[in-house]
Amino acid sequence: YKPNDYEILYKTGFSNYKLKYYNKAISNFNKVIFEGINRYTEDARWYKANSLIKLGKKEDAKTILNSIIVKNGKYQNQALDLLNNLN
């Protein structure tokens, strides 16, 4: 096991997300996000926001969704749609 391998951390988080273990998923996504920019950061931020929504933490999710929109990444349009649906 490589505790700082971004791919493993992201895929573990994504697996937890799919299994509806949202708190565990967020923990993994945070490790990816807070380690700096890497190829999984954008995906981790998107799925963290979705996990927060599933947990009823809409205000926290809105913060992340707004940052996704500002960064013009691949999830920009989905984040905008999701944010509009949360309001």
HTML snippet that shows the backbone in 3Dmol.js (N, CA, C, O; Angstrom):
<script src="https://3Dmol.org/build/3Dmol-min.js"></script>
<div id="view" style="width:600px;height:400px;position:relative"></div>
<script>
const pdb = `
ATOM      1  N   TYR A   1       0.838  -1.179   0.000  1.00  0.00           N
ATOM      2  CA  TYR A   1       0.000   0.000   0.000  1.00  0.00           C
ATOM      3  C   TYR A   1       0.879   1.237   0.000  1.00  0.00           C
ATOM      4  O   TYR A   1       1.855   1.325   0.745  1.00  0.00           O
ATOM      5  N   LYS A   2       0.522   2.180  -0.839  1.00  0.00           N
ATOM      6  CA  LYS A   2       1.257   3.436  -0.949  1.00  0.00           C
ATOM      7  C   LYS A   2       0.341   4.557  -0.461  1.00  0.00           C
ATOM      8  O   LYS A   2      -0.529   5.004  -1.209  1.00  0.00           O
ATOM      9  N   PRO A   3       0.517   5.016   0.766  1.00  0.00           N
ATOM     10  CA  PRO A   3      -0.422   5.990   1.337  1.00  0.00           C
ATOM     11  C   PRO A   3      -0.441   7.343   0.643  1.00  0.00           C
ATOM     12  O   PRO A   3      -1.391   8.102   0.831  1.00  0.00           O
ATOM     13  N   ASN A   4       0.563   7.671  -0.144  1.00  0.00           N
ATOM     14  CA  ASN A   4       0.591   8.959  -0.843  1.00  0.00           C
ATOM     15  C   ASN A   4       0.433   8.814  -2.351  1.00  0.00           C
ATOM     16  O   ASN A   4       0.749   9.742  -3.095  1.00  0.00           O
ATOM     17  N   ASP A   5      -0.042   7.684  -2.802  1.00  0.00           N
ATOM     18  CA  ASP A   5      -0.266   7.471  -4.229  1.00  0.00           C
ATOM     19  C   ASP A   5      -1.624   8.062  -4.584  1.00  0.00           C
ATOM     20  O   ASP A   5      -2.660   7.548  -4.162  1.00  0.00           O
ATOM     21  N   TYR A   6      -1.619   9.146  -5.364  1.00  0.00           N
ATOM     22  CA  TYR A   6      -2.861   9.857  -5.678  1.00  0.00           C
ATOM     23  C   TYR A   6      -3.870   8.986  -6.391  1.00  0.00           C
ATOM     24  O   TYR A   6      -5.067   9.072  -6.119  1.00  0.00           O
ATOM     25  N   GLU A   7      -3.407   8.157  -7.292  1.00  0.00           N
ATOM     26  CA  GLU A   7      -4.325   7.295  -8.027  1.00  0.00           C
ATOM     27  C   GLU A   7      -5.047   6.338  -7.085  1.00  0.00           C
ATOM     28  O   GLU A   7      -6.263   6.163  -7.174  1.00  0.00           O
ATOM     29  N   ILE A   8      -4.296   5.728  -6.194  1.00  0.00           N
ATOM     30  CA  ILE A   8      -4.904   4.794  -5.234  1.00  0.00           C
ATOM     31  C   ILE A   8      -5.868   5.532  -4.312  1.00  0.00           C
ATOM     32  O   ILE A   8      -6.969   5.050  -4.047  1.00  0.00           O
ATOM     33  N   LEU A   9      -5.457   6.695  -3.825  1.00  0.00           N
ATOM     34  CA  LEU A   9      -6.329   7.471  -2.936  1.00  0.00           C
ATOM     35  C   LEU A   9      -7.618   7.878  -3.645  1.00  0.00           C
ATOM     36  O   LEU A   9      -8.706   7.767  -3.079  1.00  0.00           O
ATOM     37  N   TYR A  10      -7.494   8.347  -4.879  1.00  0.00           N
ATOM     38  CA  TYR A  10      -8.680   8.762  -5.622  1.00  0.00           C
ATOM     39  C   TYR A  10      -9.594   7.576  -5.893  1.00  0.00           C
ATOM     40  O   TYR A  10     -10.802   7.657  -5.671  1.00  0.00           O
ATOM     41  N   LYS A  11      -9.025   6.475  -6.373  1.00  0.00           N
ATOM     42  CA  LYS A  11      -9.850   5.315  -6.713  1.00  0.00           C
ATOM     43  C   LYS A  11     -10.489   4.694  -5.481  1.00  0.00           C
ATOM     44  O   LYS A  11     -11.599   4.168  -5.556  1.00  0.00           O
ATOM     45  N   THR A  12      -9.804   4.749  -4.360  1.00  0.00           N
ATOM     46  CA  THR A  12     -10.396   4.267  -3.112  1.00  0.00           C
ATOM     47  C   THR A  12     -11.562   5.170  -2.720  1.00  0.00           C
ATOM     48  O   THR A  12     -12.619   4.690  -2.310  1.00  0.00           O
ATOM     49  N   GLY A  13     -11.362   6.482  -2.849  1.00  0.00           N
ATOM     50  CA  GLY A  13     -12.447   7.423  -2.568  1.00  0.00           C
ATOM     51  C   GLY A  13     -13.627   7.219  -3.495  1.00  0.00           C
ATOM     52  O   GLY A  13     -14.776   7.242  -3.054  1.00  0.00           O
ATOM     53  N   PHE A  14     -13.357   7.021  -4.769  1.00  0.00           N
ATOM     54  CA  PHE A  14     -14.425   6.811  -5.740  1.00  0.00           C
ATOM     55  C   PHE A  14     -15.185   5.513  -5.440  1.00  0.00           C
ATOM     56  O   PHE A  14     -16.410   5.463  -5.552  1.00  0.00           O
ATOM     57  N   SER A  15     -14.456   4.479  -5.064  1.00  0.00           N
ATOM     58  CA  SER A  15     -15.101   3.213  -4.688  1.00  0.00           C
ATOM     59  C   SER A  15     -15.999   3.414  -3.477  1.00  0.00           C
ATOM     60  O   SER A  15     -17.125   2.917  -3.445  1.00  0.00           O
ATOM     61  N   ASN A  16     -15.505   4.138  -2.483  1.00  0.00           N
ATOM     62  CA  ASN A  16     -16.317   4.430  -1.303  1.00  0.00           C
ATOM     63  C   ASN A  16     -17.543   5.261  -1.673  1.00  0.00           C
ATOM     64  O   ASN A  16     -18.625   5.052  -1.124  1.00  0.00           O
ATOM     65  N   TYR A  17     -17.377   6.192  -2.592  1.00  0.00           N
ATOM     66  CA  TYR A  17     -18.502   6.995  -3.065  1.00  0.00           C
ATOM     67  C   TYR A  17     -19.566   6.096  -3.696  1.00  0.00           C
ATOM     68  O   TYR A  17     -20.750   6.213  -3.381  1.00  0.00           O
ATOM     69  N   LYS A  18     -19.146   5.214  -4.572  1.00  0.00           N
ATOM     70  CA  LYS A  18     -20.091   4.311  -5.244  1.00  0.00           C
ATOM     71  C   LYS A  18     -20.785   3.376  -4.255  1.00  0.00           C
ATOM     72  O   LYS A  18     -21.935   2.987  -4.463  1.00  0.00           O
ATOM     73  N   LEU A  19     -20.086   3.020  -3.185  1.00  0.00           N
ATOM     74  CA  LEU A  19     -20.657   2.155  -2.158  1.00  0.00           C
ATOM     75  C   LEU A  19     -21.492   2.937  -1.132  1.00  0.00           C
ATOM     76  O   LEU A  19     -22.031   2.364  -0.185  1.00  0.00           O
ATOM     77  N   LYS A  20     -21.584   4.250  -1.343  1.00  0.00           N
ATOM     78  CA  LYS A  20     -22.340   5.153  -0.475  1.00  0.00           C
ATOM     79  C   LYS A  20     -21.713   5.318   0.909  1.00  0.00           C
ATOM     80  O   LYS A  20     -22.411   5.611   1.880  1.00  0.00           O
ATOM     81  N   TYR A  21     -20.394   5.129   0.997  1.00  0.00           N
ATOM     82  CA  TYR A  21     -19.628   5.403   2.213  1.00  0.00           C
ATOM     83  C   TYR A  21     -19.055   6.815   2.066  1.00  0.00           C
ATOM     84  O   TYR A  21     -17.848   6.991   1.897  1.00  0.00           O
ATOM     85  N   TYR A  22     -19.924   7.799   2.130  1.00  0.00           N
ATOM     86  CA  TYR A  22     -19.553   9.155   1.772  1.00  0.00           C
ATOM     87  C   TYR A  22     -18.503   9.765   2.688  1.00  0.00           C
ATOM     88  O   TYR A  22     -17.629  10.489   2.210  1.00  0.00           O
ATOM     89  N   ASN A  23     -18.559   9.500   3.980  1.00  0.00           N
ATOM     90  CA  ASN A  23     -17.539  10.039   4.880  1.00  0.00           C
ATOM     91  C   ASN A  23     -16.155   9.467   4.560  1.00  0.00           C
ATOM     92  O   ASN A  23     -15.162  10.195   4.574  1.00  0.00           O
ATOM     93  N   LYS A  24     -16.094   8.187   4.279  1.00  0.00           N
ATOM     94  CA  LYS A  24     -14.817   7.578   3.893  1.00  0.00           C
ATOM     95  C   LYS A  24     -14.338   8.144   2.563  1.00  0.00           C
ATOM     96  O   LYS A  24     -13.148   8.401   2.381  1.00  0.00           O
ATOM     97  N   ALA A  25     -15.265   8.334   1.642  1.00  0.00           N
ATOM     98  CA  ALA A  25     -14.912   8.897   0.331  1.00  0.00           C
ATOM     99  C   ALA A  25     -14.322  10.290   0.511  1.00  0.00           C
ATOM    100  O   ALA A  25     -13.289  10.607  -0.078  1.00  0.00           O
ATOM    101  N   ILE A  26     -14.962  11.113   1.312  1.00  0.00           N
ATOM    102  CA  ILE A  26     -14.475  12.477   1.551  1.00  0.00           C
ATOM    103  C   ILE A  26     -13.080  12.454   2.147  1.00  0.00           C
ATOM    104  O   ILE A  26     -12.230  13.261   1.773  1.00  0.00           O
ATOM    105  N   SER A  27     -12.842  11.547   3.060  1.00  0.00           N
ATOM    106  CA  SER A  27     -11.515  11.430   3.666  1.00  0.00           C
ATOM    107  C   SER A  27     -10.452  11.154   2.596  1.00  0.00           C
ATOM    108  O   SER A  27      -9.389  11.776   2.598  1.00  0.00           O
ATOM    109  N   ASN A  28     -10.741  10.231   1.696  1.00  0.00           N
ATOM    110  CA  ASN A  28      -9.796   9.930   0.616  1.00  0.00           C
ATOM    111  C   ASN A  28      -9.647  11.114  -0.346  1.00  0.00           C
ATOM    112  O   ASN A  28      -8.533  11.457  -0.742  1.00  0.00           O
ATOM    113  N   PHE A  29     -10.759  11.728  -0.715  1.00  0.00           N
ATOM    114  CA  PHE A  29     -10.698  12.859  -1.629  1.00  0.00           C
ATOM    115  C   PHE A  29      -9.910  14.012  -1.015  1.00  0.00           C
ATOM    116  O   PHE A  29      -9.160  14.692  -1.715  1.00  0.00           O
ATOM    117  N   ASN A  30     -10.076  14.235   0.286  1.00  0.00           N
ATOM    118  CA  ASN A  30      -9.309  15.294   0.961  1.00  0.00           C
ATOM    119  C   ASN A  30      -7.809  15.057   0.853  1.00  0.00           C
ATOM    120  O   ASN A  30      -7.044  15.998   0.642  1.00  0.00           O
ATOM    121  N   LYS A  31      -7.395  13.827   0.994  1.00  0.00           N
ATOM    122  CA  LYS A  31      -5.960  13.516   0.884  1.00  0.00           C
ATOM    123  C   LYS A  31      -5.440  13.858  -0.502  1.00  0.00           C
ATOM    124  O   LYS A  31      -4.325  14.361  -0.644  1.00  0.00           O
ATOM    125  N   VAL A  32      -6.231  13.593  -1.509  1.00  0.00           N
ATOM    126  CA  VAL A  32      -5.836  13.921  -2.883  1.00  0.00           C
ATOM    127  C   VAL A  32      -5.797  15.440  -3.063  1.00  0.00           C
ATOM    128  O   VAL A  32      -4.838  15.980  -3.614  1.00  0.00           O
ATOM    129  N   ILE A  33      -6.833  16.114  -2.601  1.00  0.00           N
ATOM    130  CA  ILE A  33      -6.965  17.560  -2.789  1.00  0.00           C
ATOM    131  C   ILE A  33      -5.881  18.326  -2.038  1.00  0.00           C
ATOM    132  O   ILE A  33      -5.264  19.235  -2.593  1.00  0.00           O
ATOM    133  N   PHE A  34      -5.650  17.966  -0.791  1.00  0.00           N
ATOM    134  CA  PHE A  34      -4.748  18.747   0.046  1.00  0.00           C
ATOM    135  C   PHE A  34      -3.275  18.451  -0.191  1.00  0.00           C
ATOM    136  O   PHE A  34      -2.413  19.135   0.361  1.00  0.00           O
ATOM    137  N   GLU A  35      -2.976  17.457  -0.992  1.00  0.00           N
ATOM    138  CA  GLU A  35      -1.580  17.177  -1.323  1.00  0.00           C
ATOM    139  C   GLU A  35      -1.086  18.054  -2.460  1.00  0.00           C
ATOM    140  O   GLU A  35       0.091  17.999  -2.814  1.00  0.00           O
ATOM    141  N   GLY A  36      -1.957  18.854  -3.031  1.00  0.00           N
ATOM    142  CA  GLY A  36      -1.549  19.745  -4.115  1.00  0.00           C
ATOM    143  C   GLY A  36      -2.150  19.307  -5.433  1.00  0.00           C
ATOM    144  O   GLY A  36      -2.928  18.355  -5.501  1.00  0.00           O
ATOM    145  N   ILE A  37      -1.775  20.014  -6.466  1.00  0.00           N
ATOM    146  CA  ILE A  37      -2.323  19.749  -7.790  1.00  0.00           C
ATOM    147  C   ILE A  37      -1.735  18.462  -8.352  1.00  0.00           C
ATOM    148  O   ILE A  37      -0.517  18.288  -8.405  1.00  0.00           O
ATOM    149  N   ASN A  38      -2.604  17.583  -8.760  1.00  0.00           N
ATOM    150  CA  ASN A  38      -2.211  16.343  -9.416  1.00  0.00           C
ATOM    151  C   ASN A  38      -3.339  15.980 -10.379  1.00  0.00           C
ATOM    152  O   ASN A  38      -4.354  16.674 -10.429  1.00  0.00           O
ATOM    153  N   ARG A  39      -3.177  14.930 -11.123  1.00  0.00           N
ATOM    154  CA  ARG A  39      -4.160  14.617 -12.168  1.00  0.00           C
ATOM    155  C   ARG A  39      -5.523  14.189 -11.627  1.00  0.00           C
ATOM    156  O   ARG A  39      -6.477  14.079 -12.397  1.00  0.00           O
ATOM    157  N   TYR A  40      -5.632  13.948 -10.336  1.00  0.00           N
ATOM    158  CA  TYR A  40      -6.897  13.506  -9.740  1.00  0.00           C
ATOM    159  C   TYR A  40      -7.589  14.591  -8.909  1.00  0.00           C
ATOM    160  O   TYR A  40      -8.691  14.375  -8.403  1.00  0.00           O
ATOM    161  N   THR A  41      -6.960  15.734  -8.771  1.00  0.00           N
ATOM    162  CA  THR A  41      -7.508  16.789  -7.909  1.00  0.00           C
ATOM    163  C   THR A  41      -8.889  17.243  -8.356  1.00  0.00           C
ATOM    164  O   THR A  41      -9.801  17.356  -7.537  1.00  0.00           O
ATOM    165  N   GLU A  42      -9.049  17.500  -9.627  1.00  0.00           N
ATOM    166  CA  GLU A  42     -10.327  18.003 -10.140  1.00  0.00           C
ATOM    167  C   GLU A  42     -11.457  16.988  -9.918  1.00  0.00           C
ATOM    168  O   GLU A  42     -12.552  17.353  -9.490  1.00  0.00           O
ATOM    169  N   ASP A  43     -11.185  15.735 -10.209  1.00  0.00           N
ATOM    170  CA  ASP A  43     -12.190  14.695  -9.989  1.00  0.00           C
ATOM    171  C   ASP A  43     -12.506  14.545  -8.509  1.00  0.00           C
ATOM    172  O   ASP A  43     -13.664  14.371  -8.130  1.00  0.00           O
ATOM    173  N   ALA A  44     -11.479  14.612  -7.678  1.00  0.00           N
ATOM    174  CA  ALA A  44     -11.685  14.474  -6.236  1.00  0.00           C
ATOM    175  C   ALA A  44     -12.564  15.600  -5.701  1.00  0.00           C
ATOM    176  O   ALA A  44     -13.426  15.368  -4.854  1.00  0.00           O
ATOM    177  N   ARG A  45     -12.347  16.814  -6.191  1.00  0.00           N
ATOM    178  CA  ARG A  45     -13.163  17.953  -5.749  1.00  0.00           C
ATOM    179  C   ARG A  45     -14.624  17.758  -6.169  1.00  0.00           C
ATOM    180  O   ARG A  45     -15.535  18.028  -5.387  1.00  0.00           O
ATOM    181  N   TRP A  46     -14.845  17.294  -7.387  1.00  0.00           N
ATOM    182  CA  TRP A  46     -16.209  17.070  -7.881  1.00  0.00           C
ATOM    183  C   TRP A  46     -16.935  16.020  -7.041  1.00  0.00           C
ATOM    184  O   TRP A  46     -18.072  16.234  -6.622  1.00  0.00           O
ATOM    185  N   TYR A  47     -16.287  14.900  -6.800  1.00  0.00           N
ATOM    186  CA  TYR A  47     -16.949  13.834  -6.048  1.00  0.00           C
ATOM    187  C   TYR A  47     -17.040  14.152  -4.559  1.00  0.00           C
ATOM    188  O   TYR A  47     -17.927  13.647  -3.871  1.00  0.00           O
ATOM    189  N   LYS A  48     -16.137  14.979  -4.061  1.00  0.00           N
ATOM    190  CA  LYS A  48     -16.271  15.430  -2.674  1.00  0.00           C
ATOM    191  C   LYS A  48     -17.530  16.282  -2.546  1.00  0.00           C
ATOM    192  O   LYS A  48     -18.302  16.112  -1.602  1.00  0.00           O
ATOM    193  N   ALA A  49     -17.740  17.193  -3.485  1.00  0.00           N
ATOM    194  CA  ALA A  49     -18.942  18.032  -3.456  1.00  0.00           C
ATOM    195  C   ALA A  49     -20.196  17.171  -3.501  1.00  0.00           C
ATOM    196  O   ALA A  49     -21.145  17.406  -2.753  1.00  0.00           O
ATOM    197  N   ASN A  50     -20.199  16.186  -4.366  1.00  0.00           N
ATOM    198  CA  ASN A  50     -21.359  15.290  -4.466  1.00  0.00           C
ATOM    199  C   ASN A  50     -21.558  14.480  -3.187  1.00  0.00           C
ATOM    200  O   ASN A  50     -22.690  14.249  -2.765  1.00  0.00           O
ATOM    201  N   SER A  51     -20.470  14.056  -2.580  1.00  0.00           N
ATOM    202  CA  SER A  51     -20.556  13.320  -1.314  1.00  0.00           C
ATOM    203  C   SER A  51     -21.158  14.200  -0.226  1.00  0.00           C
ATOM    204  O   SER A  51     -22.003  13.751   0.549  1.00  0.00           O
ATOM    205  N   LEU A  52     -20.721  15.449  -0.173  1.00  0.00           N
ATOM    206  CA  LEU A  52     -21.256  16.374   0.823  1.00  0.00           C
ATOM    207  C   LEU A  52     -22.756  16.576   0.637  1.00  0.00           C
ATOM    208  O   LEU A  52     -23.502  16.647   1.613  1.00  0.00           O
ATOM    209  N   ILE A  53     -23.192  16.668  -0.609  1.00  0.00           N
ATOM    210  CA  ILE A  53     -24.626  16.800  -0.882  1.00  0.00           C
ATOM    211  C   ILE A  53     -25.376  15.575  -0.370  1.00  0.00           C
ATOM    212  O   ILE A  53     -26.432  15.702   0.250  1.00  0.00           O
ATOM    213  N   LYS A  54     -24.834  14.400  -0.629  1.00  0.00           N
ATOM    214  CA  LYS A  54     -25.474  13.162  -0.171  1.00  0.00           C
ATOM    215  C   LYS A  54     -25.587  13.128   1.352  1.00  0.00           C
ATOM    216  O   LYS A  54     -26.512  12.526   1.897  1.00  0.00           O
ATOM    217  N   LEU A  55     -24.639  13.779   2.040  1.00  0.00           N
ATOM    218  CA  LEU A  55     -24.662  13.828   3.502  1.00  0.00           C
ATOM    219  C   LEU A  55     -25.491  14.995   4.038  1.00  0.00           C
ATOM    220  O   LEU A  55     -25.585  15.188   5.250  1.00  0.00           O
ATOM    221  N   GLY A  56     -26.091  15.770   3.137  1.00  0.00           N
ATOM    222  CA  GLY A  56     -26.910  16.894   3.559  1.00  0.00           C
ATOM    223  C   GLY A  56     -26.125  18.141   3.905  1.00  0.00           C
ATOM    224  O   GLY A  56     -26.674  19.062   4.510  1.00  0.00           O
ATOM    225  N   LYS A  57     -24.862  18.196   3.541  1.00  0.00           N
ATOM    226  CA  LYS A  57     -24.005  19.347   3.839  1.00  0.00           C
ATOM    227  C   LYS A  57     -23.929  20.251   2.608  1.00  0.00           C
ATOM    228  O   LYS A  57     -22.874  20.418   1.996  1.00  0.00           O
ATOM    229  N   LYS A  58     -25.067  20.819   2.275  1.00  0.00           N
ATOM    230  CA  LYS A  58     -25.191  21.578   1.034  1.00  0.00           C
ATOM    231  C   LYS A  58     -24.341  22.843   1.016  1.00  0.00           C
ATOM    232  O   LYS A  58     -23.792  23.193  -0.029  1.00  0.00           O
ATOM    233  N   GLU A  59     -24.222  23.528   2.133  1.00  0.00           N
ATOM    234  CA  GLU A  59     -23.432  24.770   2.161  1.00  0.00           C
ATOM    235  C   GLU A  59     -21.953  24.474   1.889  1.00  0.00           C
ATOM    236  O   GLU A  59     -21.291  25.217   1.165  1.00  0.00           O
ATOM    237  N   ASP A  60     -21.444  23.396   2.467  1.00  0.00           N
ATOM    238  CA  ASP A  60     -20.052  23.004   2.209  1.00  0.00           C
ATOM    239  C   ASP A  60     -19.868  22.629   0.740  1.00  0.00           C
ATOM    240  O   ASP A  60     -18.858  22.961   0.119  1.00  0.00           O
ATOM    241  N   ALA A  61     -20.857  21.938   0.206  1.00  0.00           N
ATOM    242  CA  ALA A  61     -20.807  21.541  -1.207  1.00  0.00           C
ATOM    243  C   ALA A  61     -20.842  22.762  -2.111  1.00  0.00           C
ATOM    244  O   ALA A  61     -20.145  22.800  -3.125  1.00  0.00           O
ATOM    245  N   LYS A  62     -21.642  23.758  -1.761  1.00  0.00           N
ATOM    246  CA  LYS A  62     -21.743  24.965  -2.578  1.00  0.00           C
ATOM    247  C   LYS A  62     -20.390  25.668  -2.691  1.00  0.00           C
ATOM    248  O   LYS A  62     -20.043  26.182  -3.754  1.00  0.00           O
ATOM    249  N   THR A  63     -19.644  25.689  -1.621  1.00  0.00           N
ATOM    250  CA  THR A  63     -18.317  26.313  -1.632  1.00  0.00           C
ATOM    251  C   THR A  63     -17.420  25.631  -2.653  1.00  0.00           C
ATOM    252  O   THR A  63     -16.736  26.295  -3.432  1.00  0.00           O
ATOM    253  N   ILE A  64     -17.425  24.308  -2.646  1.00  0.00           N
ATOM    254  CA  ILE A  64     -16.596  23.554  -3.586  1.00  0.00           C
ATOM    255  C   ILE A  64     -17.108  23.737  -5.014  1.00  0.00           C
ATOM    256  O   ILE A  64     -16.315  23.924  -5.937  1.00  0.00           O
ATOM    257  N   LEU A  65     -18.406  23.686  -5.199  1.00  0.00           N
ATOM    258  CA  LEU A  65     -18.977  23.858  -6.532  1.00  0.00           C
ATOM    259  C   LEU A  65     -18.633  25.227  -7.111  1.00  0.00           C
ATOM    260  O   LEU A  65     -18.321  25.341  -8.296  1.00  0.00           O
ATOM    261  N   ASN A  66     -18.688  26.256  -6.285  1.00  0.00           N
ATOM    262  CA  ASN A  66     -18.304  27.591  -6.751  1.00  0.00           C
ATOM    263  C   ASN A  66     -16.844  27.634  -7.169  1.00  0.00           C
ATOM    264  O   ASN A  66     -16.504  28.269  -8.168  1.00  0.00           O
ATOM    265  N   SER A  67     -15.982  26.970  -6.422  1.00  0.00           N
ATOM    266  CA  SER A  67     -14.561  26.961  -6.789  1.00  0.00           C
ATOM    267  C   SER A  67     -14.333  26.173  -8.079  1.00  0.00           C
ATOM    268  O   SER A  67     -13.443  26.510  -8.860  1.00  0.00           O
ATOM    269  N   ILE A  68     -15.123  25.134  -8.304  1.00  0.00           N
ATOM    270  CA  ILE A  68     -15.024  24.367  -9.552  1.00  0.00           C
ATOM    271  C   ILE A  68     -15.428  25.252 -10.733  1.00  0.00           C
ATOM    272  O   ILE A  68     -14.785  25.226 -11.782  1.00  0.00           O
ATOM    273  N   ILE A  69     -16.481  26.022 -10.560  1.00  0.00           N
ATOM    274  CA  ILE A  69     -16.960  26.908 -11.623  1.00  0.00           C
ATOM    275  C   ILE A  69     -15.903  27.950 -11.968  1.00  0.00           C
ATOM    276  O   ILE A  69     -15.645  28.205 -13.145  1.00  0.00           O
ATOM    277  N   VAL A  70     -15.294  28.548 -10.963  1.00  0.00           N
ATOM    278  CA  VAL A  70     -14.288  29.588 -11.169  1.00  0.00           C
ATOM    279  C   VAL A  70     -13.058  29.051 -11.906  1.00  0.00           C
ATOM    280  O   VAL A  70     -12.432  29.771 -12.683  1.00  0.00           O
ATOM    281  N   LYS A  71     -12.722  27.801 -11.661  1.00  0.00           N
ATOM    282  CA  LYS A  71     -11.502  27.234 -12.254  1.00  0.00           C
ATOM    283  C   LYS A  71     -11.669  26.796 -13.707  1.00  0.00           C
ATOM    284  O   LYS A  71     -10.691  26.409 -14.347  1.00  0.00           O
ATOM    285  N   ASN A  72     -12.894  26.852 -14.238  1.00  0.00           N
ATOM    286  CA  ASN A  72     -13.128  26.501 -15.652  1.00  0.00           C
ATOM    287  C   ASN A  72     -12.693  25.090 -16.020  1.00  0.00           C
ATOM    288  O   ASN A  72     -12.226  24.856 -17.135  1.00  0.00           O
ATOM    289  N   GLY A  73     -12.838  24.171 -15.117  1.00  0.00           N
ATOM    290  CA  GLY A  73     -12.420  22.798 -15.388  1.00  0.00           C
ATOM    291  C   GLY A  73     -13.476  21.989 -16.121  1.00  0.00           C
ATOM    292  O   GLY A  73     -14.489  22.520 -16.578  1.00  0.00           O
ATOM    293  N   LYS A  74     -13.217  20.706 -16.222  1.00  0.00           N
ATOM    294  CA  LYS A  74     -14.119  19.834 -16.982  1.00  0.00           C
ATOM    295  C   LYS A  74     -15.486  19.652 -16.328  1.00  0.00           C
ATOM    296  O   LYS A  74     -16.437  19.242 -16.992  1.00  0.00           O
ATOM    297  N   TYR A  75     -15.594  19.950 -15.039  1.00  0.00           N
ATOM    298  CA  TYR A  75     -16.878  19.822 -14.342  1.00  0.00           C
ATOM    299  C   TYR A  75     -17.607  21.155 -14.193  1.00  0.00           C
ATOM    300  O   TYR A  75     -18.597  21.234 -13.465  1.00  0.00           O
ATOM    301  N   GLN A  76     -17.139  22.195 -14.864  1.00  0.00           N
ATOM    302  CA  GLN A  76     -17.709  23.521 -14.700  1.00  0.00           C
ATOM    303  C   GLN A  76     -19.210  23.547 -14.978  1.00  0.00           C
ATOM    304  O   GLN A  76     -19.980  24.056 -14.164  1.00  0.00           O
ATOM    305  N   ASN A  77     -19.629  23.010 -16.104  1.00  0.00           N
ATOM    306  CA  ASN A  77     -21.054  23.054 -16.458  1.00  0.00           C
ATOM    307  C   ASN A  77     -21.908  22.216 -15.513  1.00  0.00           C
ATOM    308  O   ASN A  77     -22.998  22.631 -15.119  1.00  0.00           O
ATOM    309  N   GLN A  78     -21.409  21.036 -15.152  1.00  0.00           N
ATOM    310  CA  GLN A  78     -22.157  20.190 -14.215  1.00  0.00           C
ATOM    311  C   GLN A  78     -22.254  20.861 -12.842  1.00  0.00           C
ATOM    312  O   GLN A  78     -23.285  20.785 -12.174  1.00  0.00           O
ATOM    313  N   ALA A  79     -21.160  21.522 -12.430  1.00  0.00           N
ATOM    314  CA  ALA A  79     -21.166  22.211 -11.141  1.00  0.00           C
ATOM    315  C   ALA A  79     -22.166  23.359 -11.145  1.00  0.00           C
ATOM    316  O   ALA A  79     -22.871  23.574 -10.159  1.00  0.00           O
ATOM    317  N   LEU A  80     -22.228  24.082 -12.230  1.00  0.00           N
ATOM    318  CA  LEU A  80     -23.184  25.182 -12.346  1.00  0.00           C
ATOM    319  C   LEU A  80     -24.623  24.669 -12.276  1.00  0.00           C
ATOM    320  O   LEU A  80     -25.458  25.236 -11.572  1.00  0.00           O
ATOM    321  N   ASP A  81     -24.901  23.596 -13.008  1.00  0.00           N
ATOM    322  CA  ASP A  81     -26.239  22.998 -12.973  1.00  0.00           C
ATOM    323  C   ASP A  81     -26.595  22.515 -11.564  1.00  0.00           C
ATOM    324  O   ASP A  81     -27.692  22.764 -11.064  1.00  0.00           O
ATOM    325  N   LEU A  82     -25.654  21.829 -10.945  1.00  0.00           N
ATOM    326  CA  LEU A  82     -25.898  21.298  -9.611  1.00  0.00           C
ATOM    327  C   LEU A  82     -26.098  22.421  -8.604  1.00  0.00           C
ATOM    328  O   LEU A  82     -26.983  22.347  -7.752  1.00  0.00           O
ATOM    329  N   LEU A  83     -25.284  23.451  -8.702  1.00  0.00           N
ATOM    330  CA  LEU A  83     -25.412  24.593  -7.811  1.00  0.00           C
ATOM    331  C   LEU A  83     -26.771  25.273  -7.969  1.00  0.00           C
ATOM    332  O   LEU A  83     -27.403  25.643  -6.979  1.00  0.00           O
ATOM    333  N   ASN A  84     -27.215  25.436  -9.206  1.00  0.00           N
ATOM    334  CA  ASN A  84     -28.528  26.040  -9.442  1.00  0.00           C
ATOM    335  C   ASN A  84     -29.648  25.189  -8.871  1.00  0.00           C
ATOM    336  O   ASN A  84     -30.652  25.729  -8.408  1.00  0.00           O
ATOM    337  N   ASN A  85     -29.500  23.879  -8.893  1.00  0.00           N
ATOM    338  CA  ASN A  85     -30.520  22.985  -8.339  1.00  0.00           C
ATOM    339  C   ASN A  85     -30.532  22.985  -6.814  1.00  0.00           C
ATOM    340  O   ASN A  85     -31.547  22.655  -6.201  1.00  0.00           O
ATOM    341  N   LEU A  86     -29.407  23.353  -6.198  1.00  0.00           N
ATOM    342  CA  LEU A  86     -29.341  23.402  -4.740  1.00  0.00           C
ATOM    343  C   LEU A  86     -29.979  24.666  -4.177  1.00  0.00           C
ATOM    344  O   LEU A  86     -30.385  24.691  -3.016  1.00  0.00           O
ATOM    345  N   ASN A  87     -30.068  25.691  -4.974  1.00  0.00           N
ATOM    346  CA  ASN A  87     -30.602  26.981  -4.496  1.00  0.00           C
ATOM    347  C   ASN A  87     -32.109  26.988  -4.477  1.00  0.00           C
ATOM    348  O   ASN A  87     -32.717  27.991  -4.103  1.00  0.00           O
TER     349      ASN A  87
END
`;
const viewer = $3Dmol.createViewer("view");
viewer.addModel(pdb, "pdb");
viewer.setStyle({}, {cartoon: {color: "spectrum"}});
viewer.zoomTo();
viewer.render();
</script>
